[in-house]
Amino acid sequence: MDLCVDRNAKTDDMTAPAHTNDLIGESSPYLLQHAHNPVDWMPWGEKAMEKAKRDNKLILVSIGYSTCHWCHVMERESFAREEVAEVMNKHFVCIKIDREERPDLDRIYMDAVTMMGRQGGWPLHCITTPQGEPVYGGTYFRRDRWVEVLESLAELWKTEPHTLREYGGKVKDGLQFRAVFPALEDRPPVEMDVVMEAVEKWKPLFDNRHGGNAGAPKFPLPDTLLFLLDYAQAQGDGEVARHVERTLDAMAAGGIHDHVGGGFARYATDEAWKVPHFEKMLYDNARLMSLYAAGHAFFGKPWYREVAARTGQWLKREMLQPEGGYAAALDADSEGQEGKFYTWTPDLTELSPDDRRRYAALYRTDDGALWDGRRVVMLRDRFGSGKETAGTDAGDPLDEYRDFNEKLRGVRESKVRPATDRKRICSWNALLATGWLAAYRHGCCEEGLDEARRILRFIESDCTDHATGLLKHIAGKREGSPDFLEDYVFAVEAYLALYASDFDETHLLRARELAMTAMDRFYDPEGGYFRFSPHDAENLIASPVDVVDDVMPSSNAVMAENLLVLGVYFDRENFAEIARRMVAGVEGAVKDHCAGYARWAGVTLRLALGLPELVVAGPDAREFAGGISSRFMPSVVLAAAERSRLPLFEGRLGQKNTRAYLCRHRKCDAPTASGEETLQALQKIYRRF
C-alpha cells in the first residue's frame, strides 16, 4: 500500500492490509501513515522503553511529520518493504514520533544528531541504547545505506556493547550540558552598540542578489527580517532596509510563494527562492503574514499588502477547520509526486490559448522556471519588483494578478489535492492570531481583528484543560497530554497584540495569567531561563532550553519580550528583572551570531531604546491610539483608555481632552494633544526611513 498517494481519496479496494502495528490506535496523521508498515512501529511511551530493556535491543527513534516529502520517500523506499522491516524488527525496538505532537523529543534528538556532527532535518533518525542514550543519527537514508547502517550497529551492539554505552553516555552528558544556559547576574545597561556590532557582523552574509542569507537552501525567516526592519528604522540604516526589501520582493516573486492560491511553502531548495519543498505549514504562513504586513507599513508597497491579504484568504479557505482553529499543514505530495498540484506542464497545456498568453504576461515561461519536467509559477521580474503595483494608466496590475489567479485556481482545483494534516496546534494558532492582528493594524486585512478573536476563543475552548486551567498543545488531545512553553509564550504574545489592537484590558489580564502559569510550570530560577517542558513532565534524558531562533522564534526570547511588556503595563519590576537577566545571558551570542538570535536582538533593541511606552488617555483615546498603532513601531509599548486601573494611567485620566504621554527609561516628555505631535515625538526615538 503506497501511503504517499493522496490520503484523502477513497478507494473501492476492500482488501485488508497485510500488516498492522501499534500505531493503529494513535490519532496523529503521521503515525497513522505508518500503521500498516511491516515495521513493528510503536508509539513513544513506557511500553516501548520497557520492551527495549527487556529484550536488550537498541532503540530506533524515527521522527517526522505528515506533510514531509522526504518522510514519504523514505517510507516508500524502506519502511514499506518487507526485507528492510525484517532487519529493523530483528535488531531494534522501532519508535515513531510526530515531531509536531512531541516537539520536546524532536528537540532532544535533533540536538543529539547535530552534536554528532550531522545535518539536522526530517525525517530524523536516532539510534539509542535501551536506556535512550543516543549513539548514532541522521536524516534521510537511501535503502541500501539504511540497511548497511542498521546491520553495522546491530553487530556492534552484539560484540562491543560497552563501546556504544560509553559513547551514548557522553552524548547524554553533552545534551544535559547544552540544556544548562545560565543567565547573568551582573547586568550593565544595554547599549545600542551591542545591536550595531551584531548587525555589522551579519551584513557580509547578506545575499545582495536574491535576499536572505547567502547560499541554499533558503528558509523564510520572518522574525529575522522583522528585527532588521526595526533596526533599519531605529538607526536609519538604508543598507539593511534595502536588504529586507530585496528579500521580500524575491520571496514573493519566487516559486516558494503560491501565487495561484496564496500562502508560502516551507522553504526553497535553491538560492533564488525558485523551487520549494511544497508543503505549506501554518507557522510559516502565520509569521509571514506578520512580516508582509509590517513590510507594507514600512515601505508602503501595495504589493506587500496583497501578499499578506492573499495569505489570509488561503488560510481561511483551506486551513480553517469547521470545529474551530486552523489545521497544521498541507502535504508536499499528491498522486505520489512532489509539487504536482502546484506546478504545470511545460507548455501549459492545461490552459486555453488566451490564458497561456495571460500567463506569459504575468509569469516566467523561460526554461529557468522549469523544474523536474514541470513549470513552477514565478513572477516576471518587472512585476516581482513591485515598481508598478501602485497602478498605471493601463490599469492596476494587481487587478489582473487577482483576476487571472482566480481563474488559474479554478483550473487547478480539478487536480487531486494534497492531503491536509488537520490537527490543530495551540502554539501555531496563537502565532496566526498575532499574524492576523498585524495584518489588521497595518491595513492589509480588515477581518484580521475578528479572525484573531476567533482563534483565541478556540484556544480557550479547545486548547485549555478546564479541570486544570492548563493549555493543551494539540486541541482535543486526551487528558494528560503534555503542554509546552511555546503554547503559553505565543498565546501571551497574541493577547498582548490583541490589546494593542482594540485596547480591551481583559486581554492584558489573560496575558498576565498565562505568563504567571508559565512562570510556575517552566521557569528555572537557578538557570534564569524557561525550560521547554514543564517541571512535572516525564523524565527524559535532557530538558531542553529553547534559546536559538529558527523559522519559529526562540520561545525564551519571546517570553523575555512578553515579560518586559507586561512589566510596563502592570508595573512589575520583577518581570522586567527576569527578562533583563535573560537578555544579558545571550548578549555574546547576539553579537557574534545575530542571524540565529534575531528575536533576542529585537528585545535588546527595545531595551537600548529605553523600552519606550506611549500612553494615550482621554475620551478619544482608542481612536487616537488606533492611528498610531498602524505605524511600524514594534519597540513601542502602546496603551489607551478613557478609564483604567492600570498603573500606567495613574494621574493621567479624568481630563477633558485626550493626551498622549511618551516615556522611556521611566522619564516622560511633555504630553502631546494630536496624532501629528505624537508622531513627531516618536520620531525622536524612531527615525522614519
C-alpha positions as CSV (number, residue, x, y, z in Angstrom):
1,M,0.0,0.0,0.0
2,D,1.6,3.3,-1.1
3,L,0.8,5.7,1.7
4,C,2.2,8.6,-0.3
5,V,-0.7,8.5,-2.8
6,D,-3.5,11.0,-1.9
7,R,-4.5,10.1,1.6
8,N,-7.9,11.9,1.3
9,A,-9.0,9.7,-1.6
10,K,-11.5,6.9,-1.1
11,T,-10.9,3.5,-2.6
12,D,-13.1,0.6,-3.6
13,D,-10.3,-1.9,-2.7
14,M,-11.6,-3.5,0.5
15,T,-8.6,-5.8,0.8
16,A,-7.4,-5.9,4.4
17,P,-3.8,-4.5,4.8
18,A,-1.1,-7.2,5.2
19,H,0.3,-5.6,8.3
20,T,-0.9,-3.5,11.2
21,N,1.3,-2.3,14.0
22,D,0.8,-0.5,17.3
23,L,0.4,2.9,15.7
24,I,-3.1,2.0,14.6
25,G,-4.5,3.3,17.9
26,E,-2.9,6.7,17.5
27,S,-4.6,10.0,16.4
28,S,-1.6,11.6,14.7
29,P,-2.0,11.6,10.9
30,Y,1.8,11.0,10.6
31,L,1.7,7.9,12.9
32,L,-1.3,6.6,11.1
33,Q,0.5,6.8,7.8
34,H,2.9,4.2,9.1
35,A,0.3,2.0,10.9
36,H,0.3,-0.6,8.1
37,N,4.1,-0.8,7.5
38,P,5.6,-4.2,8.1
39,V,7.9,-2.4,10.6
40,D,6.7,-3.2,14.1
41,W,6.4,0.5,14.9
42,M,5.5,1.5,18.5
43,P,4.4,5.0,19.7
44,W,6.7,6.7,22.2
45,G,5.9,5.5,25.7
46,E,6.8,3.3,28.6
47,K,5.7,0.1,26.8
48,A,8.3,0.6,24.1
49,M,11.1,1.6,26.5
50,E,10.4,-1.4,28.7
51,K,10.5,-3.7,25.7
52,A,13.9,-2.4,24.7
53,K,15.3,-3.0,28.2
54,R,13.7,-6.5,28.4
55,D,14.9,-7.6,25.0
56,N,18.2,-5.8,25.4
57,K,17.7,-4.1,22.0
58,L,18.8,-0.8,20.6
59,I,16.0,1.7,20.1
60,L,15.4,3.2,16.6
61,V,13.7,6.6,17.0
62,S,12.2,7.9,13.8
63,I,10.7,11.4,13.8
64,G,8.8,13.3,11.1
65,Y,5.5,14.9,10.2
66,S,2.7,14.0,7.9
67,T,3.3,16.6,5.2
68,C,7.1,16.0,4.9
69,H,8.2,15.0,1.3
70,W,11.3,13.1,2.3
71,C,9.5,11.3,5.1
72,H,7.2,9.9,2.4
73,V,10.1,9.0,0.2
74,M,11.9,7.0,3.0
75,E,8.7,5.3,3.9
76,R,8.1,4.2,0.3
77,E,11.7,3.1,-0.2
78,S,12.4,1.5,3.2
79,F,9.6,1.2,5.8
80,A,7.0,-0.3,3.4
81,R,9.5,-3.1,2.3
82,E,9.4,-6.5,3.9
83,E,13.2,-7.1,3.6
84,V,14.0,-3.7,5.3
85,A,11.4,-4.2,8.0
86,E,12.9,-7.7,8.8
87,V,16.2,-6.1,9.7
88,M,14.6,-3.3,11.7
89,N,12.3,-5.7,13.6
90,K,15.0,-8.2,14.3
91,H,17.5,-5.9,15.9
92,F,15.7,-2.8,17.1
93,V,12.7,-1.6,19.0
94,C,11.3,0.9,16.5
95,I,9.5,4.0,17.7
96,K,7.7,6.6,15.5
97,I,7.2,10.1,16.8
98,D,5.2,13.0,15.2
99,R,7.5,16.0,15.8
100,E,4.5,18.3,15.9
101,E,2.9,16.3,18.7
102,R,6.2,16.0,20.7
103,P,8.4,18.9,19.9
104,D,10.3,18.2,23.2
105,L,11.5,14.8,21.9
106,D,12.2,16.3,18.5
107,R,14.5,18.9,20.1
108,I,16.4,16.4,22.2
109,Y,17.1,14.0,19.3
110,M,17.8,16.8,16.8
111,D,20.3,18.2,19.2
112,A,21.9,14.8,19.6
113,V,22.2,14.3,15.8
114,T,23.8,17.7,15.3
115,M,26.2,17.1,18.3
116,M,27.3,14.1,16.3
117,G,28.3,16.4,13.5
118,R,25.5,15.6,11.2
119,Q,23.0,17.8,9.4
120,G,19.6,18.0,11.1
121,G,16.2,17.8,9.3
122,W,13.3,15.4,8.7
123,P,12.9,12.6,8.6
124,L,15.1,12.4,11.7
125,H,16.6,9.1,12.9
126,C,18.4,8.5,16.1
127,I,19.6,5.1,17.4
128,T,19.8,4.8,21.2
129,T,20.8,2.3,23.8
130,P,17.9,0.6,25.6
131,Q,18.2,3.4,28.2
132,G,17.6,6.1,25.5
133,E,21.2,7.4,25.2
134,P,21.9,8.4,21.5
135,V,24.7,6.6,19.7
136,Y,24.0,7.3,16.0
137,G,21.8,9.6,13.9
138,G,21.0,11.1,10.6
139,T,18.1,12.2,8.4
140,Y,17.2,10.6,5.1
141,F,19.0,7.4,4.1
142,R,18.8,5.5,0.8
143,R,17.5,2.0,1.3
144,D,20.9,0.2,0.8
145,R,22.7,2.7,3.1
146,W,19.9,2.4,5.7
147,V,20.2,-1.4,5.9
148,E,24.0,-1.2,6.0
149,V,23.9,1.2,8.9
150,L,21.4,-0.8,10.9
151,E,23.3,-4.1,10.4
152,S,26.6,-2.5,11.4
153,L,25.1,-1.0,14.6
154,A,23.4,-4.3,15.4
155,E,26.7,-6.1,15.1
156,L,28.5,-3.5,17.2
157,W,25.8,-3.8,19.9
158,K,26.3,-7.6,19.9
159,T,30.1,-7.6,20.0
160,E,31.0,-4.3,21.7
161,P,28.0,-3.0,23.7
162,H,30.3,-1.2,26.1
163,T,31.6,1.0,23.2
164,L,28.1,2.2,22.3
165,R,27.1,2.6,26.0
166,E,30.2,4.7,26.6
167,Y,29.6,6.9,23.6
168,G,25.9,7.2,24.4
169,G,26.7,8.4,27.9
170,K,29.0,11.1,26.5
171,V,26.2,12.3,24.2
172,K,23.7,12.3,27.0
173,D,26.2,14.4,29.1
174,G,26.6,16.8,26.2
175,L,22.8,17.2,25.9
176,Q,22.4,17.9,29.6
177,F,25.3,20.4,29.5
178,R,23.7,22.1,26.5
179,A,20.5,22.4,28.5
180,V,22.3,24.5,31.1
181,F,22.1,28.1,29.9
182,P,22.8,30.3,32.9
183,A,21.6,33.9,32.8
184,L,23.9,36.6,34.1
185,E,23.5,38.3,37.5
186,D,25.6,41.4,36.7
187,R,23.8,43.4,34.0
188,P,25.3,46.7,32.7
189,P,22.7,48.8,30.9
190,V,22.1,47.6,27.4
191,E,23.6,49.9,24.8
192,M,22.8,50.4,21.1
193,D,26.4,49.5,20.3
194,V,25.6,45.8,21.1
195,V,23.0,45.7,18.4
196,M,25.0,47.7,15.9
197,E,28.0,45.4,16.3
198,A,25.8,42.4,15.8
199,V,24.3,43.7,12.6
200,E,27.6,44.8,11.2
201,K,29.0,41.3,11.6
202,W,25.9,40.0,9.9
203,K,25.9,42.2,6.8
204,P,28.6,40.2,4.9
205,L,26.3,37.2,5.0
206,F,23.5,39.1,3.1
207,D,22.7,37.8,-0.4
208,N,22.7,41.0,-2.3
209,R,21.0,39.5,-5.3
210,H,18.3,37.2,-4.0
211,G,17.9,38.4,-0.5
212,G,18.1,36.4,2.7
213,N,21.4,34.9,3.8
214,A,23.8,33.8,1.1
215,G,23.6,30.2,-0.1
216,A,21.0,27.5,-0.4
217,P,18.6,26.1,0.8
218,K,16.8,29.3,1.7
219,F,14.3,29.4,4.5
220,P,12.0,32.4,5.0
221,L,12.9,33.7,8.5
222,P,10.3,36.3,9.3
223,D,11.5,37.2,12.8
224,T,15.0,37.8,11.4
225,L,13.6,40.2,8.8
226,L,11.2,41.9,11.3
227,F,14.2,42.6,13.6
228,L,16.1,44.1,10.6
229,L,13.2,46.3,9.8
230,D,13.1,47.5,13.4
231,Y,16.8,48.1,13.4
232,A,16.7,49.9,10.0
233,Q,14.1,52.3,11.3
234,A,15.8,52.9,14.6
235,Q,19.2,53.5,13.0
236,G,18.2,54.9,9.7
237,D,20.2,52.1,8.1
238,G,19.3,52.2,4.4
239,E,21.5,49.2,3.6
240,V,19.6,47.0,6.0
241,A,16.2,48.3,4.8
242,R,17.2,47.6,1.1
243,H,18.2,44.0,2.1
244,V,14.8,43.4,3.7
245,E,13.0,44.9,0.7
246,R,15.1,42.8,-1.7
247,T,14.3,39.7,0.3
248,L,10.5,40.4,0.5
249,D,10.4,41.0,-3.3
250,A,12.4,37.9,-4.1
251,M,10.3,35.6,-1.9
252,A,7.0,37.0,-3.1
253,A,8.1,36.7,-6.8
254,G,9.5,33.2,-6.5
255,G,8.1,29.7,-6.7
256,I,8.1,29.4,-2.9
257,H,5.1,31.7,-3.0
258,D,1.8,30.1,-4.1
259,H,0.6,32.9,-6.5
260,V,-2.4,30.9,-7.6
261,G,-3.8,30.0,-4.2
262,G,-1.9,32.2,-1.7
263,G,0.5,31.3,1.1
264,F,4.1,30.1,1.1
265,A,5.8,26.7,1.0
266,R,8.2,25.8,3.8
267,Y,11.5,26.6,2.1
268,A,13.3,26.8,-1.2
269,T,15.9,24.3,-2.2
270,D,17.9,26.8,-4.2
271,E,19.3,30.3,-3.6
272,A,16.7,32.1,-5.8
273,W,13.5,31.1,-4.0
274,K,12.5,29.1,-7.1
275,V,11.8,25.5,-6.2
276,P,10.4,24.8,-2.7
277,H,9.6,21.6,-0.9
278,F,5.9,22.2,-1.5
279,E,4.5,21.5,2.0
280,K,2.7,24.5,3.4
281,M,3.0,24.9,7.2
282,L,0.7,27.0,9.4
283,Y,3.5,28.5,11.5
284,D,5.4,29.7,8.4
285,N,2.4,31.5,7.0
286,A,1.4,32.9,10.3
287,R,4.8,34.7,10.7
288,L,5.0,35.6,7.0
289,M,1.6,37.4,7.3
290,S,3.1,39.4,10.1
291,L,6.2,40.1,8.1
292,Y,4.5,41.3,4.9
293,A,2.0,43.4,6.9
294,A,5.0,45.1,8.6
295,G,6.7,45.5,5.2
296,H,3.6,47.2,3.9
297,A,3.6,49.6,6.9
298,F,7.4,50.3,6.5
299,F,7.7,50.6,2.7
300,G,4.2,51.5,1.7
301,K,4.1,48.9,-1.1
302,P,0.6,47.7,-2.1
303,W,2.3,44.5,-3.3
304,Y,3.2,43.6,0.2
305,R,-0.4,44.3,1.4
306,E,-1.6,42.0,-1.4
307,V,0.7,39.2,-0.3
308,A,-0.4,39.4,3.3
309,A,-4.1,39.6,2.3
310,R,-3.9,36.6,-0.1
311,T,-2.1,34.6,2.6
312,G,-5.0,35.3,4.9
313,Q,-7.5,34.3,2.1
314,W,-5.8,31.0,1.6
315,L,-5.7,30.3,5.3
316,K,-9.4,30.9,5.7
317,R,-10.3,29.0,2.6
318,E,-8.2,25.9,3.1
319,M,-6.9,25.7,6.6
320,L,-9.7,27.0,8.9
321,Q,-11.5,24.0,10.4
322,P,-15.3,23.8,10.9
323,E,-14.9,22.9,14.6
324,G,-12.6,25.9,15.2
325,G,-8.9,26.6,14.8
326,Y,-6.6,26.2,11.8
327,A,-5.0,23.0,10.5
328,A,-1.3,22.3,10.8
329,A,-0.2,21.8,7.2
330,L,-0.8,20.8,3.6
331,D,1.2,17.9,2.1
332,A,4.0,18.4,-0.4
333,D,2.9,15.5,-2.4
334,S,-0.2,14.5,-4.3
335,E,-0.7,11.4,-6.6
336,G,2.7,10.2,-5.3
337,Q,4.6,13.2,-6.7
338,E,6.0,16.2,-5.0
339,G,4.5,19.5,-6.1
340,K,2.2,18.1,-8.8
341,F,-0.7,20.1,-7.5
342,Y,1.2,23.4,-7.6
343,T,3.1,23.1,-10.9
344,W,2.0,22.9,-14.6
345,T,3.1,21.2,-17.8
346,P,6.0,22.9,-19.6
347,D,3.8,24.1,-22.4
348,L,0.8,25.0,-20.2
349,T,-1.4,22.5,-22.0
350,E,-4.0,22.7,-19.1
351,L,-4.8,26.3,-20.2
352,S,-6.6,27.8,-23.2
353,P,-4.5,29.7,-25.8
354,D,-5.8,33.0,-24.4
355,D,-5.0,32.0,-20.8
356,R,-1.5,31.0,-21.9
357,R,-1.0,34.5,-23.3
358,R,-2.2,35.9,-20.0
359,Y,0.1,33.6,-18.1
360,A,3.1,34.7,-20.1
361,A,2.3,38.4,-19.4
362,L,2.5,37.7,-15.6
363,Y,4.7,34.7,-15.1
364,R,8.0,33.4,-16.4
365,T,7.8,31.0,-19.3
366,D,11.5,30.5,-20.0
367,D,13.4,27.4,-19.1
368,G,14.6,29.0,-15.9
369,A,11.1,28.4,-14.5
370,L,11.2,24.6,-15.2
371,W,11.9,22.0,-12.6
372,D,11.8,18.2,-12.9
373,G,9.8,18.5,-16.1
374,R,7.2,20.8,-14.6
375,R,6.6,24.6,-14.8
376,V,7.0,26.5,-11.5
377,V,4.8,29.6,-11.1
378,M,7.2,32.5,-10.8
379,L,6.5,36.2,-11.4
380,R,8.3,38.1,-14.2
381,D,11.0,40.3,-12.7
382,R,9.3,43.6,-13.7
383,F,6.2,42.6,-11.7
384,G,8.0,41.0,-8.8
385,S,10.0,44.2,-8.2
386,G,6.7,45.8,-7.2
387,K,7.6,49.0,-9.0
388,E,4.3,49.3,-10.9
389,T,1.9,47.9,-8.3
390,A,0.6,51.3,-7.4
391,G,-1.3,51.4,-10.7
392,T,-0.8,52.8,-14.2
393,D,-2.9,54.4,-16.9
394,A,-3.4,50.9,-18.3
395,G,-4.9,49.7,-15.1
396,D,-3.6,48.3,-11.8
397,P,-1.5,45.2,-12.5
398,L,-2.7,43.8,-9.2
399,D,-6.3,43.7,-10.6
400,E,-5.0,41.4,-13.4
401,Y,-3.0,39.4,-10.9
402,R,-6.1,38.8,-8.7
403,D,-8.4,38.1,-11.6
404,F,-6.1,35.7,-13.5
405,N,-5.1,33.8,-10.4
406,E,-8.7,33.2,-9.5
407,K,-9.1,31.6,-13.0
408,L,-6.0,29.5,-12.6
409,R,-7.2,28.4,-9.2
410,G,-10.4,27.1,-10.8
411,V,-8.4,25.1,-13.2
412,R,-6.1,23.8,-10.5
413,E,-9.0,22.6,-8.4
414,S,-9.7,19.8,-10.9
415,K,-6.4,18.2,-9.8
416,V,-6.1,15.8,-6.9
417,R,-5.4,17.9,-3.9
418,P,-2.6,17.3,-1.4
419,A,-3.7,15.9,2.0
420,T,-4.3,18.2,5.0
421,D,-3.0,17.4,8.4
422,R,-6.0,18.6,10.4
423,K,-4.6,18.6,13.9
424,R,-4.9,22.0,15.5
425,I,-1.8,23.0,17.4
426,C,-2.2,25.6,20.1
427,S,1.1,27.5,19.7
428,W,0.8,27.7,15.9
429,N,-2.8,29.0,16.1
430,A,-1.6,31.6,18.6
431,L,1.1,32.7,16.1
432,L,-1.6,33.0,13.5
433,A,-3.7,35.2,15.8
434,T,-0.7,37.6,16.1
435,G,-0.3,37.5,12.3
436,W,-4.0,38.3,11.7
437,L,-3.6,41.3,14.1
438,A,-0.6,42.6,12.3
439,A,-2.4,42.4,9.0
440,Y,-5.4,44.2,10.6
441,R,-3.3,47.0,12.3
442,H,-1.3,47.7,9.1
443,G,-4.3,47.9,6.8
444,C,-3.9,44.5,5.0
445,C,-6.9,42.5,6.3
446,E,-10.0,44.3,7.7
447,E,-11.2,40.9,9.1
448,G,-8.0,40.3,10.9
449,L,-9.3,41.5,14.3
450,D,-12.3,39.2,14.2
451,E,-10.2,36.3,13.0
452,A,-7.7,36.7,15.9
453,R,-10.5,36.9,18.4
454,R,-12.0,33.7,16.9
455,I,-8.6,31.9,17.2
456,L,-8.2,32.9,20.9
457,R,-11.8,31.8,21.6
458,F,-10.8,28.4,20.1
459,I,-7.7,28.3,22.3
460,E,-9.8,29.0,25.4
461,S,-12.4,26.4,24.5
462,D,-10.4,23.6,22.7
463,C,-6.8,24.0,23.9
464,T,-7.5,24.6,27.5
465,D,-7.9,21.8,30.1
466,H,-10.8,23.3,32.1
467,A,-10.1,20.9,35.0
468,T,-6.5,22.3,35.5
469,G,-6.6,25.6,33.6
470,L,-3.5,24.4,31.6
471,L,-3.1,24.7,27.9
472,K,-3.1,21.7,25.6
473,H,-0.5,21.5,22.8
474,I,-2.9,19.7,20.5
475,A,-6.6,20.6,20.5
476,G,-8.8,17.7,21.7
477,K,-5.9,15.6,22.9
478,R,-6.7,13.3,25.7
479,E,-6.2,14.3,29.3
480,G,-2.6,14.0,30.4
481,S,-1.0,15.0,27.0
482,P,1.9,17.4,27.5
483,D,1.9,21.1,27.3
484,F,5.0,23.1,26.2
485,L,6.4,26.5,26.8
486,E,5.7,27.7,23.3
487,D,2.0,27.2,23.8
488,Y,1.9,29.7,26.7
489,V,4.5,32.1,25.2
490,F,2.8,32.6,21.8
491,A,-0.6,32.8,23.5
492,V,0.6,35.6,25.7
493,E,2.1,37.4,22.7
494,A,-1.2,37.1,20.9
495,Y,-3.2,38.5,23.8
496,L,-0.8,41.4,24.0
497,A,-1.2,42.1,20.3
498,L,-5.0,41.9,20.7
499,Y,-4.8,44.5,23.4
500,A,-2.7,46.8,21.2
501,S,-5.5,46.4,18.5
502,D,-8.7,47.0,20.5
503,F,-7.4,48.2,23.9
504,D,-9.6,45.9,25.9
505,E,-7.8,45.4,29.2
506,T,-9.3,41.9,29.8
507,H,-6.7,40.7,27.2
508,L,-3.9,42.1,29.4
509,L,-5.3,40.3,32.4
510,R,-5.4,37.0,30.5
511,A,-1.9,37.5,29.2
512,R,-0.6,38.1,32.7
513,E,-2.5,35.0,33.9
514,L,-0.9,32.8,31.2
515,A,2.5,34.3,31.9
516,M,2.3,33.5,35.6
517,T,1.3,29.9,34.8
518,A,4.3,29.7,32.5
519,M,6.5,31.0,35.4
520,D,5.1,28.3,37.7
521,R,5.5,25.5,35.2
522,F,8.6,26.2,33.2
523,Y,10.8,28.8,34.8
524,D,14.2,27.6,36.2
525,P,15.2,30.3,38.7
526,E,18.7,28.8,39.1
527,G,19.4,28.9,35.4
528,G,17.4,32.0,34.7
529,Y,15.6,30.7,31.6
530,F,12.4,28.7,30.9
531,R,12.6,25.0,30.2
532,F,10.7,23.8,27.1
533,S,8.9,21.1,29.1
534,P,7.1,21.7,32.4
535,H,8.6,20.7,35.7
536,D,6.2,17.8,36.1
537,A,6.9,16.4,32.6
538,E,8.1,12.8,32.1
539,N,11.8,12.2,32.9
540,L,13.7,12.4,29.6
541,I,17.5,12.3,29.0
542,A,17.6,16.1,28.8
543,S,15.3,19.1,29.4
544,P,15.9,21.4,26.5
545,V,16.1,25.2,26.8
546,D,15.0,26.9,23.6
547,V,17.2,30.0,23.0
548,V,18.0,29.9,19.3
549,D,15.7,31.3,16.6
550,D,14.7,29.1,13.7
551,V,11.7,29.6,11.4
552,M,9.8,29.9,14.7
553,P,11.4,32.3,17.1
554,S,13.0,31.2,20.4
555,S,10.3,30.7,23.0
556,N,12.6,32.2,25.6
557,A,13.2,35.3,23.5
558,V,9.5,35.9,23.0
559,M,8.9,35.2,26.7
560,A,11.6,37.8,27.7
561,E,9.8,40.3,25.4
562,N,6.4,39.4,26.9
563,L,7.7,39.9,30.4
564,L,9.2,43.3,29.6
565,V,5.8,44.4,28.1
566,L,3.8,43.0,30.9
567,G,6.2,44.7,33.4
568,V,5.4,48.0,31.8
569,Y,1.6,47.5,31.8
570,F,1.4,46.3,35.3
571,D,4.4,48.0,36.8
572,R,6.0,44.6,37.7
573,E,9.7,45.2,38.1
574,N,10.3,41.5,38.8
575,F,9.1,40.7,35.3
576,A,11.5,43.2,33.8
577,E,14.3,41.9,36.0
578,I,13.9,38.3,34.8
579,A,13.8,39.5,31.2
580,R,16.9,41.6,31.6
581,R,18.8,38.7,33.1
582,M,17.8,36.5,30.1
583,V,18.9,39.1,27.6
584,A,22.2,39.6,29.4
585,G,22.9,35.9,29.2
586,V,22.7,35.8,25.4
587,E,24.5,39.1,24.7
588,G,27.6,37.4,23.4
589,A,25.6,35.1,21.1
590,V,23.6,38.1,19.7
591,K,26.9,39.9,18.9
592,D,28.5,37.0,17.2
593,H,25.6,35.1,15.6
594,C,22.8,37.6,15.3
595,A,21.1,35.7,12.5
596,G,20.3,32.8,14.9
597,Y,19.4,35.2,17.8
598,A,17.4,37.9,15.9
599,R,14.4,37.8,18.3
600,W,16.8,38.4,21.2
601,A,18.4,41.2,19.2
602,G,14.9,42.7,18.9
603,V,14.4,42.6,22.7
604,T,17.9,44.0,23.1
605,L,17.0,46.9,20.8
606,R,13.9,47.6,22.8
607,L,16.0,47.9,25.9
608,A,18.6,50.1,24.2
609,L,15.8,52.4,23.0
610,G,14.7,52.7,26.6
611,L,11.6,50.4,26.4
612,P,9.5,53.3,25.1
613,E,5.9,53.5,26.2
614,L,3.1,55.6,24.7
615,V,0.1,56.1,26.9
616,V,-3.0,57.7,25.4
617,A,-5.6,58.9,28.0
618,G,-8.9,60.6,27.5
619,P,-12.3,60.3,25.9
620,D,-10.9,59.7,22.4
621,A,-8.0,57.5,23.4
622,R,-8.8,54.4,21.4
623,E,-9.3,56.3,18.1
624,F,-6.2,58.4,18.8
625,A,-4.1,55.3,19.5
626,G,-5.5,53.4,16.6
627,G,-4.0,55.9,14.2
628,I,-0.6,55.4,15.9
629,S,-0.7,51.6,16.0
630,S,-1.0,51.3,12.2
631,R,2.6,52.6,12.0
632,F,5.6,50.2,12.2
633,M,6.8,50.7,15.7
634,P,7.4,47.2,17.2
635,S,9.5,48.5,20.1
636,V,6.9,50.9,21.5
637,V,4.5,49.7,24.3
638,L,1.1,51.2,23.5
639,A,-1.7,51.8,25.9
640,A,-5.0,53.7,25.5
641,A,-8.0,54.2,27.8
642,E,-10.7,56.6,28.9
643,R,-11.0,54.7,32.2
644,S,-8.4,52.2,33.6
645,R,-6.9,50.8,36.7
646,L,-3.6,50.1,35.1
647,P,-0.6,51.8,36.9
648,L,0.3,53.4,33.5
649,F,-2.7,55.6,33.7
650,E,-2.3,56.9,37.2
651,G,-2.7,60.7,37.3
652,R,-3.5,60.8,33.6
653,L,-7.2,60.2,33.5
654,G,-10.2,62.4,34.1
655,Q,-9.1,65.2,31.8
656,K,-11.5,66.8,29.3
657,N,-9.1,66.3,26.3
658,T,-7.2,63.3,25.1
659,R,-3.4,63.5,25.7
660,A,-0.6,61.2,24.8
661,Y,2.4,60.6,27.1
662,L,5.7,59.3,25.7
663,C,8.1,57.9,28.2
664,R,11.4,56.0,28.1
665,H,13.8,55.0,30.8
666,R,10.9,55.9,33.2
667,K,11.2,59.5,32.1
668,C,8.4,61.2,30.2
669,D,8.2,64.0,27.7
670,A,5.6,66.7,27.8
671,P,2.2,65.4,26.8
672,T,1.0,65.8,23.2
673,A,-2.5,66.6,22.1
674,S,-2.6,65.5,18.4
675,G,-1.5,62.5,16.4
676,E,0.9,64.7,14.4
677,E,2.6,65.9,17.6
678,T,2.8,62.4,18.9
679,L,4.4,61.0,15.8
680,Q,7.0,63.8,15.9
681,A,7.8,62.9,19.4
682,L,8.1,59.2,18.4
683,Q,10.5,60.2,15.7
684,K,13.0,61.3,18.3
685,I,13.2,57.6,19.1
686,Y,12.3,56.2,15.7
687,R,13.5,57.9,12.6
688,R,11.4,57.1,9.6
689,F,13.4,55.5,6.8
